[in-house]
Amino acid sequence: MENTKGERNSFTGSIGFVFAAAGSAVGLGNIWRFPYFAAKDGGGLFLVIYLILALTFGFTLLATEIAIGRKTKESPLTAYKKLNKKWAFLGVFSFVIPLIIYPYYCVLGGWVTKYMVTYITWHGADAVNPDYFNAFTKNIWQPILFMAIYAVASFYIVYRGVEKGIEKFSKILMPILVVIIVFISIYTLTIKTTDSNGVTRTGIQGLSYYIIPSFKGITVRKFLSICLDAMGQLFYSLSIAMGIMIAFGSYMKKDVSIVKSVNRIALFDTLIAFFAGLMIIPAVYVFKGEGGMTRGASLMFVSLPEIFNSLGAFGNFIGIIFFVMVLFAALTSSVSILEAIVSSMIDKFKWSRKKASVIMAAFTFVISVIVCLGFNVFYFEANLPGVTKGQLLDVLDYISNNILMPVTSLLTCILVGWVCKTQMMVDEIALNGEKFRRRGLYVVMVKYIAPVLLFILLLTSFGVFG
Ligand code: PHE
């Protein structure tokens, strides 16, 4: 982004960068999507695979993107071209991915807004009924209205620029969100119910479903599809493979440590996802048993009201704070997606910030409305590999997370590991003079392990293994 003097804005320092990047990373991916996939993919096994991937892949890809951004000082659409002319198309890929994600992110943001309003108007008890969620998404106008409110809020923030807009919000709200999630997750462990058959289920049993891997009924194909989901989740959650970290990297000063920043961002993001799972999965287990785990995209919106309700009036109050915080976490992510898209448009087409924002807003609105209508007027049930009964939202999610992001990351690894000199990235990462201790791991990951694994996962996402 340009400031008034026409220079590229930069973050004030290391902490500013980490907060902004963490603001982008922590969002609905952690709080809504992670628990939903962990539940669907058998809890513990998904969790362990995710953690392993986060430590290896997550680190490598995040560091690479930030380094590309800082090295080229360009936004994603043009950054790849600067590395190698023939690879400019990768910029187009990483431009298209957020274009697919953003409209459905706004629809979800609308759902969060709706639940926030439900709790603020003290109707939390109504939300316990699973039909509450269905009635809302089946309604034609309501989801569109809430989506529009959410989208307007995020476009407004983008007008205000990197430092003022993103940093300020994330710095204050992230810590509050952490406290509230940890509180709810500890509480979840203490609940228990006895159903009509006299079976008692406790939060602690739910915890073991969540953290202890079970290989019961696992086939190779199922295992690969869990790996694919975990990988897609990792991309989504860390905001990688869509140019966002490239855009942020381009605002990062040379003396800031990439390694330390990446460690902090990845750790923070993973912890929040872990706690979000801890907050939701044992509750699903207690209230609905293992059968409730396949609820899909509605999981968070159906299970949280039950927890809040079990706390009585205090629960309604917690519900308000929770949804307000989640809304802000979602907004900081939205702002980063928009920032990446808008800055690419400005760099590429030489449009003004205003023109790029207006065009993007119009595009978002049209697609988001179609996604909302995917739950009623255009309702269909798609059979995606590993997902049954997917709606338009799930289809867009699958195309971006399970197909386009692995493709982009695979190609980025090939570009950085084989076409350009890997040393270039290593130098950029170590530019602040600090010793790059995981250098060996980094090189082996980018050149060999990541591309091979990504390739296998891609075959999985195309259903090659059945
Ligand atoms: N990483 C964000 C989250 O976890 C989502 C996001 C996706 C942000 C795409 C930017 C781009 O919610």
Residues whose N, C-alpha, C, O or C-beta is under 5 A from the ligand:
A	BS01	LIG	S24 A25 V26 G27 L28 G29 N30 I101 Y236 S237 L238 S239 S333 I337
